[in-house]
Amino acid sequence: MDRAVEAVEKALEQYGAPIYVRKQIVHNTHVVRTLEERGAIFVEETAEVPEGEIVVFSAHGVSPMVHAEAGQRQLRTIDATCPLVTKVHNEAKRFANQDYDILLIGHEGHEEVEGTAGEAPDHIQLVDGLDSVDRIQVKDPSKLVWLSQTTLSVDETIETVTKLKERFPTLLDPPSDDICYATQNRQVAVKEIAAQAQLVIVVGSENSSNSKRLVEVAKGFGAASYLVDNASFVKDEWLEGVTTVGVTSGASVPEELVDGVLAYLAGHGFADVEEVESVKESMRFALPHELRKDLRAN
């Protein structure tokens, strides 16, 4: 189970409803709807949370300003930021303290990008696609580093970094890979699947960056590909003339939704299933530390 989702479920179990959540805890409509039915209330900003209540910060992370706003409203916070996103935040702070210019590769408006940029707004410039590379201005090219949103396409990120290094040959790489291991593993597997299938169905929501990247990767390797929230979105005409279908999902998609798509395909003549696992995923992160203390205590 996704750590952030588990954090909301644990908070509901431990403290009871309502539990407020800033932004979607993960970018999946089924998950959000299920948590709402259990008593989670999703808000866009901390100002919408009644003073003194518990609010969970989503997996995508928040800026220091959001933490400060929560403190001013005396909100009791549970920070469910993905540890891999926290790593990028820490890198941004460390390089900013060393007076580096930071080129953040990501998508404008994405919550994760806003949270990371908020750690060092005077030092961070967003690089959103190849077209933005030529517009970058830096103080000192010898003190320049790139970081990235964790849910990007690996191949597109490499392409962007390559173009950046053509302009700035001394551009420093981050000390470790920023892109989420689950995102990378799925992209590797999709490349393998797309090479064998005429159609790749990606289970995930439209606002999920990592799910949309999987569609792009599949298309890049020659397969038709569509993003679906669940089996009800699959269209019969997609299967016409197709002998092999690939199925994958975004990083935060419940297994039951994937099973639903597999059941739909089985009912349309695609009953034989072969699993493709590029890397065995065994990493598991602990729940936020705030869930180990009594946030309701006076």
N, C-alpha and C positions, 0 to 999 in steps of 0.2 A: 504493500500500500504506500502511496505517496506520503512522505513525512509530513508535509504541510496539512494535507487532508486529515491525517491521523491526529495532528495537533488540535484541529477544530473538533473532531469527534471526541477526543480525550477531554477537551475543555467543556463540552456540552455534558459529558458524563460526570465530570468532577464538580462543575459549578452549576449546571442546569441552564436552561434557556432563560433569557436570550443571551447569546454570545455574538458580539458584533465582529465583522470581518471587513477590513479595509481592502477594497478592490476584490476581484475574484481570487479566491485562494489559490487556484490553478486555473488555467484557461481551458475549462471543459464544462459545457453547459449541463451535462448530466450530473456531474459531481456537485456543481453549485446548486442545482435544483434539489438534489437529494439532501444536502446539508440544510437548505432552507426549510424543507419539510420537517427536519429534526429541531429547528429552532434557531438556526444561524441567521443573522440579519446582515446582508451585504450592503456596504455603503461606499461611496466614492471617496469621501474625505473624513478625517477625524472629527471635523466640526459637526458632523451628523450624528455622532455618538454622544448619548447623554453623559454628563459629567459623572465620574466615578465608576463607570461601567468598564467591563473587560472588552478589549479589542484585540483581534489577532491581525498581525501584519502578514501579508501573503508571501508565497514562496519567492516572488520576484524581487523582494527587498524594497526598502524605503530610504529616503535621504535623511540626514541628520535633522533637517527642518521638520520632518514629519514626527520624528521622535520628540523634538522640542515642543511641538504643538500638542502632542498627547500628554506630555508632562504638564503643560499649562492648564489643560482641562482635567487634570488629575485622573486620567484614564489609567487603568491597570492593563498593561500590555503583555501580549505573548508574541514574541518575534519568531515567526515560522519561516523566515528567510532561508532559502536553500543554502547550505554551507558552501557550495561551489560559487554562489553569487556573493556570499560574504567574503570569500577569498578575493574576488575581483575588487570589492569595496576596499579591502585592506591594501591591495596592491595600489589602488588609486591614491589612497591616503599616503602611503609610503613614498611613492614617486613624487607626489605633489610636495611633500615635506622636503624633498631633495631638489625642489624647483625644476622638475621636468615638465615639459609640455606633454600631455597625454592625448593620444589619438584613440578614441573609443569607437570601435567598429560595431555598428548596430543599427537598429531601425528607429527612426525618429518617432517619439510618442509612446514607445514601448515602456511599460512600467519599470522594467529592469534597467533600461538605459537612463531613465529619469532618476532612479535611486542612486545609481553609480555616479552619474554626473553631479549629483547633489553633494557628493563627498568632497569634491574639489572643483567647484564651478569655474574658478579663475584659471584653472590649468587644463581643463578637459575640452576637447573639440570632438564633435560627433562626425564620424565618417560613415555615411549612409549610402553605400554603393560606389562603384567606380567613378561615376560622374562627379562626385564630391571631392575626389582626391586633388584635382587641380586648384581647388578653391582654398586649400589649407594654407594658413600663414602661421609660422612659428617664430619664437624669439631666438632660439639657439638650436640649430639642427643637430648639434652634438649632444644635446640633452633632450632626447625625444624618444618616447616609448609608445607602443601600441598595446591596447587591451581590447577585449571583445565581450559582447553579449554572449551568454552561455548557450543560447539556443539557435545559433546561426548554422548555415550550411558550411561544413568544413571546407569544401572545394571553393566556394565563393569567398570565404574568408582568406584562404591562401592566395586567391587571385587578387583580392584587394591589398593584401600585405605586399605582394610582389610589385604592384603598381606604386604603392607608397615608398618602397625601397628604391624604386627607380628615381623618385624625386628626392628621397632622403636616404642615401646609402648607409648612414650611421644609425638608422632607426633601430632601437633596441627591442628585442622580443621580450614578452613577459617571462618571468622565471619558470612558470609552468603553464601547461595548456589551460585556456580559459573555457573552452567549449565543453559542456556537460558530457560526461562519459556515456550517459544513457542516450543523449542526442547523437553522439558520434557512432555508437554501436548500431543504432537503428539505421543510420545513413549507410554504413558499411553493408549491413544486411540487405537493405533495399537495392543497392547496386547489384548484389548477387541475384536477388529475386528478379529485378527488372531485366536482367540479361537472359532470363529463361521464360518470362511471362509476357503475354501481349497486353495484359491489363494489371495494374496495381491499385488496389483500393486501400486508402489510408483512413483509418478511423481516428477522428479527432475533430475539434471544433474550429470554426473559421477564424477565431481570434487567437489560435494557438500557433505561435511562431514555429516551434519545432515540428508540428504536424504539417504545416504548409511547406516547410523545407523538404520534407519527405516526398511530397508530390513533385516538387521541382527536381529532386534527385532522380526519381523514377523516370520522369519525362526525359531528363538528360541522358538516360541510359536506354532510350528507345521505346519505352512502354507507354501506353495510354495510362493516365492516372487521375483519380478523383478523390476528393476529400469528403467524407461522410460523417455525420454525427453518430449515426447508428444504422442498422440494417434497413430501416424504412426509407433511407435516402438513396439506396442502391437502385439503379434503373435496369430493367430487363434488357434494354437495347445495348447496354454496355457489353453484354455477354455474347452478342451475336458474332459468330465467326471466331470466337476466342476458345482456345483449347487449354490454356493455362492461366490461372489467376493468382496474383500475389496479394497477400493481405498483411498489413502492418498497422501500427498505431502510434500515436504521439506518446510522449513519456508519461503523461498523467492520466491516460485513458483506462477506465476500469476494464478488467478482463471480460466481464460479462458482455460488454458492447462488442468486443472482438468476437466472442463466441456467437453472438447474434448474427453477425455478418457471415461467419463460417456456416451457421445453420441455414441461412438464406441460400448460400452458394450450394450447399449440399442438396437442397431442394430443387436446384436448377442444374443438377448433373455434375456438380463439382464436389464429390464426396470424399475423394482421396486427398488426405492432407499430409504434406511433408514439412516438418519444421526446419527453419533456417536460423541458426544462432551463431552470429559471428564471434561473439565473446560472451563467456559465462559471467553474468552480473551477480556479484555476491556482496557488493558494498551496501551497507545500511547505516544511516545516520540516527543518532539518538534524538529523542524528542526535545523540544526547546526546554531549557532549564527552568523557565517560569512555571512549567507544569509540575514541578517538584516542590512547590511552595504554595501556601494558601493565599491566593490573590483576593479572596473575599474577606480576609481578616481585617478587623479595624485597627 
